[in-house]
Amino acid sequence: MPLVPGQQVEALWPEDGEWYNAVVRAVTNKGIELDYEDGDFRADATEAEIRVKEPAEEESSMADLLDGILDAPDPEPEPGIEVSNEMAHLDAELDDGLGDLLDGIIDDEEEE
């Protein structure tokens, strides 16, 4: 099990025999150095005292959410409702403006 600094793990705390969240600080010839979530530190952990945590599924970003909105098809008008040319033109302008606004938000988030 190749451990690397910064890796999220669960590690045994030998004093109470419980497993706690920790981060690998370093792997040395004396043992594995761990920073526990509660602030404790340990420099002599062994691989048998460590469980590698599975990476959490990435949460959807705001950009992904907004992309989904932008890519969604326009709803069809209700049957029996006629849409005037003027109303269709206003709808298209609104879509363009909203699209530009959402594109700006996505670009700002991706720069962060």
C-alpha positions as CSV (number, residue, x, y, z in Angstrom):
1,M,0.0,0.0,0.0
2,P,1.9,3.1,-1.2
3,L,1.1,6.0,1.1
4,V,1.8,9.5,0.1
5,P,2.0,12.8,2.1
6,G,-1.4,14.5,2.1
7,Q,-3.4,11.2,1.7
8,Q,-6.5,10.9,3.8
9,V,-6.6,7.8,5.9
10,E,-8.2,6.2,9.0
11,A,-5.5,5.4,11.6
12,L,-5.5,3.5,14.8
13,W,-4.7,5.5,18.0
14,P,-2.9,2.9,20.1
15,E,-3.8,4.4,23.4
16,D,-7.5,3.6,23.1
17,G,-7.6,1.1,20.2
18,E,-10.0,3.4,18.1
19,W,-9.7,4.4,14.5
20,Y,-9.7,8.1,13.6
21,N,-9.4,10.3,10.5
22,A,-5.9,11.4,9.8
23,V,-3.6,12.7,7.1
24,V,-0.3,11.2,6.1
25,R,2.5,13.7,6.9
26,A,5.4,11.6,5.8
27,V,6.6,8.0,5.3
28,T,10.0,7.5,7.0
29,N,12.2,4.5,7.9
30,K,10.9,5.0,11.5
31,G,7.3,4.8,10.6
32,I,4.4,6.7,9.1
33,E,3.9,10.2,10.4
34,L,0.2,11.1,10.8
35,D,-1.7,14.3,11.7
36,Y,-5.0,13.3,13.3
37,E,-8.1,15.3,12.6
38,D,-8.3,16.4,16.3
39,G,-4.8,17.8,16.3
40,D,-2.8,14.8,17.6
41,F,0.4,13.7,15.9
42,R,2.0,10.3,15.7
43,A,5.3,9.4,14.0
44,D,5.5,5.7,14.4
45,A,2.4,4.2,12.8
46,T,2.7,1.0,10.7
47,E,0.8,0.1,7.6
48,A,-1.2,-2.4,9.6
49,E,-2.6,0.5,11.7
50,I,-3.8,2.4,8.6
51,R,-6.8,2.1,6.4
52,V,-6.8,4.0,3.2
53,K,-10.0,6.0,2.7
54,E,-11.7,5.8,-0.6
55,P,-11.9,9.1,-2.3
56,A,-15.3,10.7,-2.1
57,E,-17.3,11.2,-5.2
58,E,-16.7,14.6,-6.6
59,E,-19.7,16.9,-5.9
60,S,-21.1,18.7,-8.9
61,S,-19.7,22.1,-9.2
62,M,-21.9,25.2,-9.8
63,A,-20.4,25.2,-13.3
64,D,-21.7,21.7,-14.0
65,L,-25.1,22.7,-12.7
66,L,-25.3,25.8,-14.8
67,D,-24.1,23.9,-17.9
68,G,-26.9,21.5,-17.4
69,I,-29.4,24.4,-17.3
70,L,-27.9,26.0,-20.4
71,D,-27.9,22.7,-22.3
72,A,-31.5,21.8,-21.4
73,P,-33.9,21.9,-24.3
74,D,-36.5,24.7,-24.4
75,P,-39.8,23.4,-23.3
76,E,-42.5,23.1,-25.9
77,P,-45.5,25.5,-25.6
78,E,-48.6,24.0,-24.1
79,P,-50.8,22.4,-26.8
80,G,-53.4,24.9,-27.9
81,I,-51.4,28.0,-26.9
82,E,-50.3,30.1,-29.8
83,V,-47.1,32.0,-29.4
84,S,-46.9,35.3,-31.4
85,N,-43.8,36.2,-33.3
86,E,-43.2,39.1,-30.9
87,M,-43.4,36.7,-27.9
88,A,-41.0,34.2,-29.6
89,H,-38.6,37.1,-30.3
90,L,-38.7,38.2,-26.6
91,D,-38.2,34.6,-25.5
92,A,-35.1,34.3,-27.7
93,E,-33.7,37.5,-26.4
94,L,-34.3,36.4,-22.8
95,D,-32.6,33.0,-23.5
96,D,-29.5,34.9,-25.0
97,G,-29.3,37.2,-22.0
98,L,-29.7,34.5,-19.5
99,G,-27.1,32.4,-21.3
100,D,-24.6,35.2,-21.3
101,L,-25.2,35.8,-17.6
102,L,-24.8,32.1,-16.7
103,D,-21.7,31.8,-19.0
104,G,-20.2,34.7,-17.0
105,I,-20.9,32.9,-13.7
106,I,-19.4,29.7,-15.0
107,D,-16.2,31.5,-16.2
108,D,-15.9,33.2,-12.8
109,E,-16.2,29.9,-10.9
110,E,-13.7,28.1,-13.2
111,E,-11.1,30.9,-12.6
112,E,-11.3,30.3,-8.8
